[in-house]
Amino acid sequence: MSQGPLQWVRADIRDIVPYQAKVYPDGAKLDANENPYPWPAPFTAQLQATLAESPLTRYPDGEARELRSAIAAYTGRHVDEILVSNGSDEAIQLMLLTFGGPGLATVIANPTFVMYGMATRYMGGKVIDVPLKEIGDTFALDVPGLLEAAGRPETRLVIICNPNNPTGNLFPVEDIEAVLRGTDKIVILDEAYYEFAQETLLPRLDEFPNLVVMRTFSKAFGLAGLRVGYTVASRSLIQEIHKVRQPFNVNTFSQTAAIVALQKANLFQEQVQAVLAERAHLLAALERFDWRVFRTDANYVFVRLPGTPVEAAQRSAKIYEGLLNAAVLVRKFGGSPSLDGTLRITVGQPAENARLIAALQAMQDPTGGWSL
């Protein structure tokens, strides 16, 4: 029997499970690594005043010139080295449109942000996974493995998330340098959580012509709902990426908000410091449980539950559901040995974190075990 129009869907697309972000308007939303604080009042006031004078009936500036100038001042790079995108997700797709495609490969240090692999597959490309090495309370890059994979003729891109999502840790600079020096393929460094970690390779773009740095306004700057990201690379690479960019990819409202956010960066930096202080409290509370709590340089904490992989996966699923019943949403992972039985917890406001810990304590039995 004919499938009708569905018969024309690409075979490789049929097998992909779509990325699904949970909508959870009530309770403590600690699953998406967002800035948990509301916009600072001076930022909101200035944004409203600026928007009142903005020509929102006209198409946005397709080149985002004012925003790129603001980003150039913030990063210390030239405006021609900057491309603005509809969040980091579009930036990933633009990189793959420019350098990837059917039959070509992306090398990914896994576990990491799922969209790198998904976007590669959307383009008909191949994903080469190089597992991270778990060492004590952190994760490390397999540099020889990455370079071996990068050396394959079909490889075009190597993607490293730093700090890594979901594990939370920064990788040693010398390991990233070794990858950059060891291949002439494009190496993307996703610095989405830069403002929390304060470590970057942006000043060394001139030293590494194959380096591309991606960042976002969705995390520290609290613009997750407006979708603004940016990519920094050599002028010659940015010129090529511009060729595949939609002409009006970032709307006027979002461009304006990002400009004002950079003008009020000190206020968002205060929120970053508040998150980091609360992260220390959350880590101390989580380490009282019989979990493996990994070191983090970002605004979230990655944990693994005890037991065999099967036992840990069962425990994480039950704790996830128990937290949902207490109106607390965290991110549950699984499906691979490195992710089975793991949870990622975003650092929230103090009351949200207290709600999380109270819900976890309520699931424990008098001996410190879990009433699951």
MOHUNOR-V275387 format. One record per pair of residues at least 24 apart in sequence whose C-alpha atoms are under 10 Angstrom apart, sorted by the first residue. I is the first residue (numbers start at 0). J is the second residue. D is the distance in whole Angstrom. If there is no record, write none. Layout:
I:J:D, I:J:D
//
This chain:
9:121:10, 9:123:9, 11:120:8, 11:121:8, 11:122:10, 11:123:7, 11:124:10, 12:117:10, 12:120:8, 12:121:7, 12:122:10, 12:123:9, 15:117:8, 15:120:8, 15:121:9, 16:117:9, 17:114:10, 17:117:8, 18:113:8, 18:114:8, 18:117:8, 20:330:10, 21:328:9, 21:330:10, 22:328:10, 23:323:10, 23:326:9, 23:327:9, 23:328:8, 25:326:7, 25:327:9, 25:328:10, 26:323:9, 26:325:8, 26:326:5, 26:327:6, 26:328:8, 26:351:8, 26:354:9, 27:322:10, 27:323:9, 27:325:9, 27:326:6, 27:327:5, 27:328:6, 27:329:9, 27:345:10, 27:347:8, 27:348:9, 27:350:9, 27:351:5, 27:352:8, 27:353:10, 27:354:8, 27:355:8, 28:323:10, 28:326:8, 28:327:6, 28:328:5, 28:329:7, 28:330:10, 28:344:9, 28:345:8, 28:346:10, 28:347:8, 28:351:8, 29:299:9, 29:327:7, 29:328:5, 29:329:5, 29:330:8, 29:343:8, 29:344:6, 29:345:5, 29:346:7, 29:347:6, 29:348:10, 29:351:8, 29:352:9, 29:355:9, 30:299:9, 30:327:9, 30:328:6, 30:329:4, 30:330:5, 30:331:9, 30:342:9, 30:343:7, 30:344:6, 30:345:6, 30:346:9, 30:347:10, 31:218:9, 31:223:10, 31:299:9, 31:328:9, 31:329:8, 31:330:7, 31:343:9, 31:344:8, 31:345:7, 31:346:10, 32:164:9, 32:165:10, 32:192:9, 32:217:9, 32:218:7, 32:219:9, 32:223:10, 32:297:9, 32:298:6, 32:299:6, 32:300:10, 32:329:10, 32:330:10, 32:343:9, 32:344:8, 32:345:5, 32:346:7, 32:347:9, 33:217:7, 33:218:5, 33:219:7, 33:220:9, 33:221:7, 33:222:9, 33:223:7, 33:224:10, 33:298:8, 33:299:9, 33:345:7, 33:346:9, 33:347:9, 34:217:8, 34:218:5, 34:219:6, 34:220:7, 34:221:5, 34:222:9, 34:223:8, 34:267:9, 34:270:8, 34:271:8, 34:274:8, 34:298:8, 34:345:9, 34:346:8, 34:347:8, 34:348:9, 35:218:9, 35:219:9, 35:221:8, 35:270:9, 35:271:10, 35:274:8, 35:298:10, 35:345:9, 35:346:8, 35:347:5, 35:348:6, 35:349:10, 35:351:9, 36:219:10, 36:220:10, 36:221:8, 36:267:9, 36:270:7, 36:271:10, 36:273:9, 36:274:9, 36:347:8, 36:348:7, 37:221:8, 37:270:9, 38:220:9, 38:221:7, 38:222:9, 38:260:9, 38:266:9, 38:267:8, 38:270:9, 39:221:10, 39:260:10, 39:263:9, 39:266:7, 39:267:8, 39:269:10, 39:270:9, 40:266:9, 41:259:10, 41:263:8, 41:266:9, 42:256:9, 42:259:7, 42:260:7, 42:261:10, 42:262:9, 42:263:6, 42:264:9, 42:266:8, 42:267:9, 43:256:9, 43:259:9, 43:260:9, 45:256:9, 45:259:7, 45:260:10, 45:262:10, 45:263:9, 46:252:9, 46:255:7, 46:256:6, 46:257:9, 46:258:9, 46:259:6, 46:260:9, 47:255:10, 47:256:9, 49:252:10, 49:255:8, 49:256:9, 49:259:9, 50:251:9, 50:252:7, 50:255:7, 50:256:9, 53:251:8, 53:252:8, 53:255:9, 54:251:8, 54:252:10, 55:250:9, 55:251:7, 55:252:8, 56:251:10, 57:251:9, 58:246:10, 58:247:7, 58:250:8, 58:251:8, 59:246:9, 59:247:6, 59:248:9, 59:249:7, 59:250:6, 59:251:5, 59:252:9, 59:253:10, 59:254:8, 60:246:9, 60:247:7, 60:248:9, 60:249:8, 60:250:8, 60:251:7, 60:254:9, 61:244:10, 61:245:8, 61:246:5, 61:247:5, 61:248:7, 61:249:8, 61:250:9, 61:251:9, 62:241:9, 62:246:8, 62:247:8, 62:248:9, 62:249:9, 63:247:9, 63:248:9, 63:249:8, 63:250:9, 63:251:9, 63:254:7, 63:255:10, 64:254:10, 65:254:8, 65:255:9, 65:258:8, 66:229:10, 66:253:10, 66:254:6, 66:255:8, 66:256:9, 66:257:7, 66:258:5, 66:259:9, 66:261:9, 67:229:9, 67:254:9, 67:257:10, 67:258:9, 68:258:9, 69:257:9, 69:258:6, 69:259:9, 69:260:10, 69:261:7, 69:262:8, 70:229:8, 70:231:10, 70:257:9, 70:258:8, 70:261:8, 71:231:9, 72:261:9, 73:261:7, 73:262:9, 73:264:9, 74:201:8, 74:202:8, 74:231:9, 75:201:9, 75:202:8, 76:201:8, 76:202:8, 76:204:9, 76:231:8, 76:232:9, 76:233:10, 77:231:9, 77:232:10, 77:233:9, 77:234:9, 78:231:9, 78:234:9, 79:231:9, 79:232:9, 79:233:8, 79:234:6, 79:235:9, 79:237:7, 79:238:8, 80:204:10, 80:211:10, 80:230:8, 80:231:5, 80:232:5, 80:233:5, 80:234:5, 80:235:8, 80:236:8, 80:237:6, 80:238:9, 81:212:10, 81:213:10, 81:229:7, 81:230:6, 81:231:5, 81:232:7, 81:233:9, 81:234:8, 81:236:10, 81:237:7, 81:238:10, 81:241:10, 82:213:10, 82:228:9, 82:229:6, 82:230:5, 82:231:7, 82:232:9, 82:234:10, 82:237:7, 82:238:9, 82:240:8, 82:241:7, 82:244:9, 83:213:10, 83:214:10, 83:215:10, 83:227:7, 83:228:6, 83:229:4, 83:230:6, 83:231:9, 83:241:10, 83:244:9, 83:248:8, 83:249:7, 83:254:9, 84:213:10, 84:214:10, 84:215:9, 84:226:8, 84:227:6, 84:228:5, 84:229:6, 84:230:8, 84:244:8, 84:245:9, 84:247:10, 84:248:6, 84:249:6, 84:250:10, 84:254:10, 85:215:9, 85:225:8, 85:226:5, 85:227:5, 85:228:6, 85:229:8, 85:245:10, 85:247:10, 85:248:6, 85:249:5, 85:250:9, 85:253:9, 85:254:10, 86:213:10, 86:214:9, 86:215:6, 86:216:8, 86:217:7, 86:222:10, 86:223:8, 86:224:10, 86:225:8, 86:226:4, 86:227:4, 86:228:4, 86:229:7, 86:230:10, 86:248:10, 86:249:9, 87:114:10, 87:189:9, 87:191:8, 87:213:7, 87:214:7, 87:215:6, 87:216:9, 87:217:9, 87:226:8, 87:227:7, 87:228:5, 87:229:7, 87:230:8, 88:114:7, 88:115:9, 88:118:8, 88:215:10, 88:226:9, 88:227:10, 88:228:8, 89:118:9, 89:226:9, 89:227:9, 89:228:8, 89:229:10, 89:244:9, 89:245:10, 89:248:9, 90:213:7, 90:214:9, 90:215:10, 90:227:10, 90:228:7, 90:229:7, 90:230:7, 90:240:9, 90:244:9, 91:115:7, 91:116:10, 91:118:7, 91:119:9, 91:158:10, 91:187:9, 91:189:9, 91:213:9, 91:230:9, 92:117:10, 92:118:6, 92:119:8, 92:121:9, 92:122:8, 92:243:10, 92:244:9, 93:118:10, 93:230:10, 93:239:10, 93:240:6, 93:241:8, 93:242:9, 93:243:6, 93:244:7, 93:245:9, 94:118:10, 94:119:10, 94:156:9, 94:185:9, 94:187:9, 94:211:9, 94:230:9, 94:236:10, 94:237:10, 94:239:10, 94:240:7, 94:241:10, 94:243:9, 94:244:10, 95:119:7, 95:120:10, 95:121:9, 95:122:7, 95:124:9, 95:155:9, 95:156:8, 95:240:9, 95:243:10, 96:122:7, 96:240:8, 96:242:10, 96:243:7, 96:244:9, 97:236:9, 97:239:7, 97:240:6, 97:241:9, 97:242:8, 97:243:7, 97:244:10, 98:154:10, 98:155:6, 98:156:7, 98:184:10, 98:185:8, 98:239:9, 98:240:9, 99:123:9, 99:124:7, 99:125:9, 99:153:9, 99:154:8, 99:155:6, 99:156:7, 100:124:5, 100:125:9, 100:155:9, 101:125:8, 101:153:10, 102:126:10, 102:153:7, 102:154:9, 103:152:9, 103:153:5, 103:154:6, 103:155:7, 103:156:9, 104:148:9, 104:149:9, 104:151:9, 104:152:9, 104:153:5, 104:154:4, 104:155:6, 104:156:7, 104:157:9, 105:148:9, 105:149:8, 105:153:9, 105:154:6, 105:155:6, 105:156:5, 105:157:6, 105:158:7, 105:185:10, 105:186:10, 106:144:10, 106:145:7, 106:146:9, 106:147:10, 106:148:7, 106:149:7, 106:151:10, 106:154:7, 106:155:8, 106:156:6, 106:157:5, 106:158:6, 106:159:9, 106:186:9, 107:131:10, 107:145:8, 107:148:9, 107:149:10, 107:156:9, 107:157:6, 107:158:5, 107:159:7, 107:160:9, 108:132:10, 108:139:9, 108:140:7, 108:141:8, 108:142:10, 108:144:9, 108:145:8, 108:157:8, 108:158:7, 108:159:6, 108:160:8, 108:163:9, 109:140:9, 109:158:10, 109:159:9, 109:160:10, 109:163:9, 109:164:10, 109:165:10, 109:166:10, 109:337:9, 109:338:10, 110:138:10, 110:160:10, 110:163:9, 110:164:8, 110:165:7, 110:166:8, 110:335:9, 110:336:10, 110:337:7, 110:338:7, 111:158:9, 111:159:8, 111:160:7, 111:161:10, 111:162:10, 111:163:6, 111:164:5, 111:165:6, 111:166:8, 111:167:10, 112:158:10, 112:159:9, 112:160:7, 112:163:8, 112:164:5, 112:165:7, 112:166:10, 112:189:10, 113:164:9, 113:165:9, 115:157:10, 115:158:8, 115:159:10, 115:160:10, 116:158:10, 119:156:10, 124:153:9, 124:154:10, 125:153:9, 125:154:9, 126:154:9, 126:156:10, 127:154:9, 127:157:9, 130:337:8, 131:337:9, 132:337:10, 133:293:10, 133:337:9, 135:291:10, 135:293:8, 135:294:9, 136:168:10, 136:291:8, 136:292:7, 136:293:5, 136:294:6, 136:295:9, 136:302:10, 137:166:8, 137:167:9, 137:168:7, 137:169:9, 137:170:9, 137:292:9, 137:293:6, 137:294:6, 137:295:8, 137:301:10, 138:163:9, 138:166:7, 138:167:9, 138:168:7, 138:169:9, 138:170:8, 138:293:9, 138:294:9, 139:168:9, 139:169:9, 139:170:6, 139:171:8, 139:174:9, 140:170:7, 140:171:9, 140:174:7, 140:175:8, 140:178:10, 141:174:9, 141:178:10, 142:174:7, 142:175:8, 142:176:10, 142:177:7, 142:178:6, 142:181:9, 143:174:10, 143:177:9, 143:178:8, 143:181:9, 144:178:10, 145:177:10, 145:178:7, 145:181:9, 145:182:9, 146:177:9, 146:178:6, 146:179:9, 146:180:10, 146:181:6, 146:182:7, 146:184:10, 147:181:9, 147:182:9, 148:182:10, 149:178:9, 149:181:9, 149:182:7, 149:183:9, 149:184:7, 149:185:9, 149:186:9, 150:181:9, 150:182:7, 150:183:9, 150:184:8, 154:184:7, 154:185:9, 155:183:9, 155:184:6, 155:185:6, 155:186:9, 156:183:10, 156:184:6, 156:185:5, 156:186:6, 156:187:7, 156:209:10, 157:182:9, 157:184:7, 157:185:6, 157:186:5, 157:187:6, 157:188:9, 157:210:10, 158:185:8, 158:186:6, 158:187:5, 158:188:6, 158:189:7, 158:211:9, 158:212:10, 159:186:8, 159:187:6, 159:188:5, 159:189:6, 159:190:9, 159:212:10, 160:187:8, 160:188:6, 160:189:5, 160:190:6, 160:191:8, 160:192:9, 160:212:10, 160:213:9, 161:188:7, 161:189:6, 161:190:5, 161:191:8, 161:192:7, 161:193:8, 161:196:9, 161:198:9, 161:199:9, 161:296:9, 161:297:9, 162:188:10, 162:189:8, 162:190:7, 162:191:8, 162:192:6, 162:193:7, 162:195:9, 162:196:7, 162:197:10, 162:198:9, 162:199:10, 162:295:8, 162:296:6, 162:297:6, 162:298:10, 163:189:8, 163:190:9, 163:191:9, 163:192:9, 163:295:9, 163:296:9, 163:297:8, 164:189:10, 164:191:9, 164:192:9, 164:297:9, 164:299:9, 164:300:10, 164:301:9, 164:343:9, 165:295:10, 165:297:10, 165:299:8, 165:300:8, 165:301:7, 165:302:10, 165:330:9, 165:332:9, 165:338:9, 165:341:10, 165:342:9, 165:343:7, 165:344:9, 166:293:7, 166:294:8, 166:295:7, 166:296:9, 166:297:9, 166:299:9, 166:300:7, 166:301:5, 166:302:8, 166:338:10, 166:341:10, 166:342:10, 166:343:8, 167:192:9, 167:196:10, 167:293:8, 167:294:7, 167:295:4, 167:296:6, 167:297:5, 167:298:8, 167:299:7, 167:300:6, 167:301:7, 167:343:9, 168:196:9, 168:293:8, 168:294:6, 168:295:5, 168:296:5, 168:297:7, 168:299:10, 168:300:9, 168:301:9, 169:193:10, 169:196:8, 169:198:8, 169:294:9, 169:295:8, 169:296:6, 169:297:8, 170:198:10, 170:296:10, 172:198:9, 172:199:9, 172:200:8, 175:200:9, 176:200:9, 176:207:9, 176:210:10, 179:206:10, 179:207:7, 179:208:9, 179:209:7, 179:210:7, 180:206:10, 180:207:8, 180:209:9, 182:209:9, 183:207:9, 183:208:9, 183:209:6, 183:210:9, 184:208:10, 184:209:6, 184:210:9, 185:209:5, 185:210:6, 185:211:7, 185:236:10, 186:210:5, 186:211:6, 186:212:9, 187:211:5, 187:212:6, 187:213:7, 187:230:10, 187:231:10, 187:232:9, 188:212:5, 188:213:6, 188:214:9, 188:230:10, 188:231:10, 189:213:5, 189:214:6, 189:215:9, 189:230:9, 190:214:5, 190:215:8, 190:230:10, 191:215:5, 191:216:8, 191:217:8, 191:218:7, 191:219:9, 191:228:9, 191:229:10, 191:297:9, 192:216:10, 192:217:9, 192:218:7, 192:219:7, 192:296:8, 192:297:6, 192:298:8, 192:299:10, 193:218:9, 193:219:8, 193:296:9, 193:297:8, 194:218:9, 194:219:6, 194:220:9, 194:267:10, 194:268:8, 194:271:7, 194:272:10, 194:297:9, 194:298:10, 195:219:7, 195:268:9, 195:271:6, 195:272:8, 195:274:9, 195:275:7, 195:296:7, 195:297:5, 195:298:7, 196:271:10, 196:275:10, 196:295:9, 196:296:5, 196:297:6, 196:298:9, 197:296:9, 197:297:10, 198:296:10, 201:231:8, 201:232:9, 204:231:9, 204:232:7, 204:233:7, 205:232:9, 205:233:7, 207:232:10, 207:233:9, 208:232:8, 208:233:7, 208:234:10, 208:235:10, 208:236:9, 209:233:8, 209:236:9, 210:236:10, 211:236:9, 211:237:9, 215:257:10, 216:253:10, 216:256:10, 216:257:7, 216:260:9, 216:261:10, 217:257:10, 218:271:10, 218:298:9, 219:264:10, 219:267:7, 219:268:8, 219:270:8, 219:271:6, 219:274:9, 219:298:9, 220:256:10, 220:257:8, 220:260:7, 220:261:8, 220:263:10, 220:264:8, 220:266:9, 220:267:6, 220:268:8, 220:270:9, 220:271:9, 221:257:10, 221:260:9, 221:267:8, 221:270:10, 222:253:8, 222:256:8, 222:257:8, 222:260:9, 224:253:9, 225:249:9, 225:250:9, 225:252:8, 225:253:5, 225:254:9, 225:256:8, 225:257:9, 226:250:9, 226:253:7, 226:254:9, 226:257:10, 227:253:7, 227:254:7, 227:256:9, 227:257:7, 228:257:9, 271:298:9, 273:347:10, 273:348:9, 273:349:10, 274:298:7, 274:299:10, 274:345:10, 274:346:7, 274:347:7, 274:348:8, 274:349:9, 275:299:10, 275:346:8, 276:346:10, 276:349:10, 277:346:7, 277:347:8, 277:348:7, 277:349:7, 277:352:8, 278:345:9, 278:346:6, 278:347:8, 278:348:10, 278:349:10, 278:352:9, 279:346:10, 280:346:10, 280:349:9, 280:352:9, 280:353:10, 281:344:10, 281:345:10, 281:346:7, 281:347:9, 281:349:9, 281:352:7, 281:353:8, 281:355:9, 281:356:8, 282:346:9, 284:352:9, 284:353:9, 284:356:7, 285:355:10, 285:356:8, 285:359:9, 287:367:10, 288:359:9, 288:360:9, 288:363:9, 288:367:8, 288:368:9, 288:369:10, 289:367:8, 289:368:8, 289:369:10, 290:341:10, 291:341:9, 292:341:10, 292:342:10, 297:345:9, 297:346:9, 298:344:9, 298:345:6, 298:346:6, 298:347:9, 299:343:7, 299:344:5, 299:345:4, 299:346:5, 299:347:9, 300:342:8, 300:343:6, 300:344:5, 300:345:6, 300:346:7, 301:330:10, 301:341:7, 301:342:6, 301:343:5, 301:344:6, 301:345:9, 302:338:10, 302:340:8, 302:341:6, 302:342:5, 302:343:6, 302:344:8, 303:332:10, 303:337:9, 303:338:8, 303:339:8, 303:340:6, 303:341:4, 303:342:7, 303:343:9, 304:339:9, 304:340:6, 304:341:6, 304:342:8, 305:340:8, 305:341:10, 306:340:9, 307:339:9, 307:340:9, 308:333:10, 308:335:9, 308:336:7, 308:337:9, 308:338:9, 308:339:6, 308:340:6, 308:341:10, 309:336:10, 309:339:8, 309:340:8, 310:339:9, 310:340:8, 311:338:10, 311:339:7, 311:340:4, 311:341:8, 312:336:10, 312:338:9, 312:339:5, 312:340:4, 312:341:7, 312:342:10, 313:339:9, 313:340:7, 313:371:10, 314:340:7, 314:341:9, 314:369:9, 314:371:8, 315:339:8, 315:340:5, 315:341:6, 315:342:7, 316:340:8, 316:341:9, 316:342:9, 316:371:10, 317:362:10, 317:369:10, 317:370:10, 317:371:7, 318:342:9, 318:358:9, 318:359:8, 318:362:8, 318:369:9, 318:370:10, 318:371:8, 319:359:10, 321:358:8, 321:359:8, 321:361:9, 321:362:8, 321:371:9, 322:354:10, 322:355:7, 322:356:10, 322:357:10, 322:358:6, 322:359:7, 322:361:10, 322:362:9, 323:358:10, 324:358:9, 325:354:8, 325:355:8, 325:357:9, 325:358:6, 325:359:9, 325:361:10, 326:354:9, 326:355:9, 326:358:9, 327:351:8, 327:352:9, 327:354:8, 327:355:6, 327:356:10, 327:358:8, 328:355:9, 329:355:9
//
